[in-house]
Amino acid sequence: RDLYTRDIDEILIEGEEGYKLAKSFMKTLMPSHAKRVQRFSGSVPIFNKFKIETQLDYLYEPTVQLKSGGYIVLNQTEALVAVDVNSGRSTKERNIEETALKTNLEAAEEIARQLKLRDLAGLVVIDQHAIERKMRDVVKTDRARIQMSRISQFGLMELSRQRLRPSVMEASTQPCPHCSGTGAVRSIESTALQVLRNLEEEGIK
Protein backbone atom coordinates (compact mmCIF):
# COMPACT_ATOMS: atom_id res chain seq x y z
CA ARG A 1 0.00 0.00 0.00
CA ASP A 2 2.72 2.49 1.00
CA LEU A 3 4.82 1.83 -2.12
CA TYR A 4 2.01 1.74 -4.68
CA THR A 5 1.96 4.52 -7.26
CA ARG A 6 -0.05 5.03 -10.45
CA ASP A 7 2.92 4.11 -12.67
CA ILE A 8 2.84 0.47 -11.45
CA ASP A 9 1.37 -1.69 -14.22
CA GLU A 10 0.53 -4.82 -12.25
CA ILE A 11 0.75 -6.43 -8.82
CA LEU A 12 1.30 -10.19 -8.90
CA ILE A 13 0.10 -12.21 -5.90
CA GLU A 14 0.81 -15.86 -5.20
CA GLY A 15 -1.83 -17.80 -3.28
CA GLU A 16 -5.61 -17.68 -3.61
CA GLU A 17 -6.33 -16.19 -0.17
CA GLY A 18 -3.73 -13.42 -0.51
CA TYR A 19 -4.97 -12.62 -4.01
CA LYS A 20 -8.61 -12.26 -2.88
CA LEU A 21 -7.61 -10.03 0.05
CA ALA A 22 -5.46 -7.78 -2.15
CA LYS A 23 -8.12 -7.57 -4.85
CA SER A 24 -10.76 -6.65 -2.28
CA PHE A 25 -8.46 -4.06 -0.68
CA MET A 26 -7.72 -2.43 -4.04
CA LYS A 27 -11.42 -2.37 -4.99
CA THR A 28 -12.12 -0.49 -1.75
CA LEU A 29 -9.30 2.05 -2.14
CA MET A 30 -8.98 2.48 -5.91
CA PRO A 31 -11.68 0.54 -7.82
CA SER A 32 -10.34 1.64 -11.21
CA HIS A 33 -6.97 0.03 -10.41
CA ALA A 34 -8.34 -3.33 -9.21
CA LYS A 35 -7.59 -4.99 -12.57
CA ARG A 36 -3.86 -4.40 -11.93
CA VAL A 37 -3.95 -6.96 -9.11
CA GLN A 38 -3.26 -10.28 -10.84
CA ARG A 39 -3.10 -13.87 -9.55
CA PHE A 40 0.35 -15.47 -10.06
CA SER A 41 0.47 -19.16 -10.88
CA GLY A 42 3.38 -21.33 -11.92
CA SER A 43 5.53 -24.28 -10.89
CA VAL A 44 8.34 -21.96 -9.74
CA PRO A 45 7.57 -19.84 -6.61
CA ILE A 46 7.11 -16.14 -7.37
CA PHE A 47 10.17 -14.96 -5.38
CA ASN A 48 12.42 -17.46 -7.16
CA LYS A 49 11.02 -16.70 -10.62
CA PHE A 50 11.70 -12.96 -10.34
CA LYS A 51 14.88 -13.35 -8.22
CA ILE A 52 13.36 -11.20 -5.46
CA GLU A 53 15.71 -12.46 -2.74
CA THR A 54 18.71 -11.33 -4.80
CA GLN A 55 17.16 -7.89 -5.24
CA LEU A 56 16.43 -7.65 -1.50
CA ASP A 57 20.08 -8.46 -0.77
CA TYR A 58 21.05 -5.31 -2.70
CA LEU A 59 19.35 -3.23 0.03
CA TYR A 60 22.25 -4.12 2.33
CA GLU A 61 24.88 -2.93 -0.16
CA PRO A 62 26.09 0.69 0.16
CA THR A 63 26.71 0.99 -3.62
CA VAL A 64 23.88 1.16 -6.18
CA GLN A 65 24.77 0.90 -9.88
CA LEU A 66 23.13 3.20 -12.44
CA LYS A 67 22.30 2.22 -16.03
CA SER A 68 24.51 5.02 -17.37
CA GLY A 69 27.58 3.36 -15.86
CA GLY A 70 27.69 5.66 -12.85
CA TYR A 71 26.80 4.71 -9.29
CA ILE A 72 25.69 6.14 -5.96
CA VAL A 73 27.08 5.31 -2.52
CA LEU A 74 24.82 5.59 0.53
CA ASN A 75 26.45 5.93 3.95
CA GLN A 76 23.99 5.81 6.84
CA THR A 77 24.59 6.97 10.41
CA GLU A 78 22.02 7.24 13.20
CA ALA A 79 20.40 10.47 11.99
CA LEU A 80 22.19 11.33 8.75
CA VAL A 81 22.49 9.74 5.30
CA ALA A 82 25.32 10.87 2.99
CA VAL A 83 24.83 10.16 -0.73
CA ASP A 84 27.88 10.27 -3.02
CA VAL A 85 27.21 10.37 -6.78
CA ASN A 86 29.95 9.06 -9.09
CA SER A 87 30.06 9.01 -12.89
CA GLY A 88 32.08 5.74 -12.93
CA ARG A 89 32.52 4.19 -16.39
CA SER A 90 30.34 6.88 -17.99
CA THR A 91 33.20 9.44 -17.70
CA LYS A 92 34.83 7.74 -20.70
CA GLU A 93 32.25 9.37 -22.97
CA ARG A 94 33.30 12.44 -24.98
CA ASN A 95 31.05 15.14 -23.55
CA ILE A 96 31.88 15.14 -19.82
CA GLU A 97 29.39 17.88 -18.86
CA GLU A 98 26.52 16.16 -20.66
CA THR A 99 27.51 12.85 -19.08
CA ALA A 100 27.59 14.39 -15.59
CA LEU A 101 24.12 15.86 -16.08
CA LYS A 102 22.77 12.53 -17.37
CA THR A 103 24.30 10.71 -14.39
CA ASN A 104 22.90 13.26 -11.92
CA LEU A 105 19.38 13.10 -13.36
CA GLU A 106 19.45 9.31 -13.24
CA ALA A 107 20.91 9.44 -9.72
CA ALA A 108 18.06 11.71 -8.56
CA GLU A 109 15.47 9.08 -9.54
CA GLU A 110 17.49 6.27 -7.95
CA ILE A 111 18.06 8.22 -4.72
CA ALA A 112 14.32 8.86 -4.35
CA ARG A 113 13.69 5.15 -4.98
CA GLN A 114 16.32 4.02 -2.45
CA LEU A 115 14.98 6.38 0.23
CA LYS A 116 11.61 4.63 -0.02
CA LEU A 117 12.93 1.06 -0.41
CA ARG A 118 15.38 1.35 2.51
CA ASP A 119 13.08 3.60 4.59
CA LEU A 120 15.89 6.10 5.11
CA ALA A 121 14.87 9.07 7.25
CA GLY A 122 16.41 12.12 8.90
CA LEU A 123 18.82 14.50 7.17
CA VAL A 124 20.01 13.37 3.73
CA VAL A 125 23.01 15.15 2.15
CA ILE A 126 23.57 14.67 -1.60
CA ASP A 127 26.70 15.80 -3.46
CA GLN A 128 25.49 16.66 -6.93
CA HIS A 129 24.78 19.65 -9.18
CA ALA A 130 22.00 20.74 -11.53
CA ILE A 131 19.33 18.27 -10.41
CA GLU A 132 17.32 20.34 -7.93
CA ARG A 133 14.15 20.50 -10.05
CA LYS A 134 14.39 16.81 -10.95
CA MET A 135 14.79 15.85 -7.29
CA ARG A 136 11.69 17.83 -6.33
CA ASP A 137 9.69 16.03 -9.04
CA VAL A 138 10.75 12.48 -8.14
CA VAL A 139 10.05 12.78 -4.39
CA LYS A 140 6.44 13.88 -4.99
CA THR A 141 5.22 10.27 -4.94
CA ASP A 142 6.85 9.57 -1.55
CA ARG A 143 4.23 9.27 1.21
CA ALA A 144 6.72 10.56 3.79
CA ARG A 145 6.87 14.32 4.36
CA ILE A 146 10.01 15.74 2.72
CA GLN A 147 11.60 19.18 3.04
CA MET A 148 14.34 20.20 0.60
CA SER A 149 16.97 22.95 0.58
CA ARG A 150 18.55 24.69 -2.40
CA ILE A 151 21.89 23.34 -3.65
CA SER A 152 24.69 25.09 -1.74
CA GLN A 153 27.80 26.68 -3.24
CA PHE A 154 29.65 23.44 -2.47
CA GLY A 155 27.26 21.48 -4.69
CA LEU A 156 25.43 19.88 -1.76
CA MET A 157 21.70 19.35 -1.46
CA GLU A 158 20.02 18.63 1.86
CA LEU A 159 16.62 17.08 2.40
CA SER A 160 14.82 15.97 5.52
CA ARG A 161 12.59 12.87 5.27
CA GLN A 162 9.92 11.94 7.79
CA ARG A 163 10.42 8.63 9.61
CA LEU A 164 7.52 6.28 8.77
CA ARG A 165 9.06 3.13 10.24
CA PRO A 166 12.51 1.73 11.16
CA SER A 167 14.85 1.53 8.15
CA VAL A 168 15.81 -1.80 6.58
CA MET A 169 19.22 -1.68 8.30
CA GLU A 170 17.76 -0.81 11.71
CA ALA A 171 15.11 -3.53 11.52
CA SER A 172 17.31 -6.41 10.36
CA THR A 173 20.90 -5.76 11.47
CA GLN A 174 22.84 -5.12 14.67
CA PRO A 175 26.19 -3.37 15.28
CA CYS A 176 29.29 -5.57 14.98
CA PRO A 177 30.60 -6.33 18.52
CA HIS A 178 34.19 -5.95 17.28
CA CYS A 179 34.02 -2.67 15.35
CA SER A 180 30.92 -1.22 17.11
CA GLY A 181 29.34 -0.57 13.72
CA THR A 182 32.18 1.56 12.34
CA GLY A 183 33.31 -1.04 9.80
CA ALA A 184 36.93 -0.83 10.99
CA VAL A 185 38.91 -2.80 13.61
CA ARG A 186 42.41 -2.19 14.96
CA SER A 187 45.21 -3.86 13.00
CA ILE A 188 47.18 -6.80 14.48
CA GLU A 189 50.16 -4.51 15.08
CA SER A 190 48.06 -1.87 16.85
CA THR A 191 46.25 -4.49 18.94
CA ALA A 192 49.53 -6.16 19.94
CA LEU A 193 50.91 -2.78 21.02
CA GLN A 194 47.74 -2.16 23.06
CA VAL A 195 48.16 -5.56 24.80
CA LEU A 196 51.81 -4.79 25.65
CA ARG A 197 50.88 -1.38 27.07
CA ASN A 198 48.11 -2.92 29.17
CA LEU A 199 50.55 -5.53 30.50
CA GLU A 200 53.05 -2.78 31.31
CA GLU A 201 50.36 -0.79 33.12
CA GLU A 202 49.32 -3.85 35.15
CA GLY A 203 52.99 -4.50 36.00
CA ILE A 204 53.39 -0.94 37.32
CA LYS A 205 50.33 -1.37 39.54
RAKA-V122860 format. One record per run of one state. SS is the DSSP state (H for helix, E for strand, L for the rest). FROM is the first residue (numbers start at 1). LEN is the number of residues. Records with the same first field share a line. If there is no record, write none. Layout:
# RAKA-V122860
SS: FROM-LEN + FROM-LEN
This chain:
# RAKA-V122860
L: 1-10 + 15-1 + 30-1 + 41-5 + 50-2 + 61-2 + 66-5 + 77-3 + 87-1 + 93-3 + 119-3 + 128-4 + 139-7 + 149-7 + 162-6 + 173-15 + 205-1
E: 11-4 + 37-4 + 63-3 + 71-6 + 80-7 + 122-6 + 146-3 + 156-6
H: 16-14 + 31-6 + 46-4 + 52-9 + 88-5 + 96-23 + 132-7 + 168-5 + 188-17
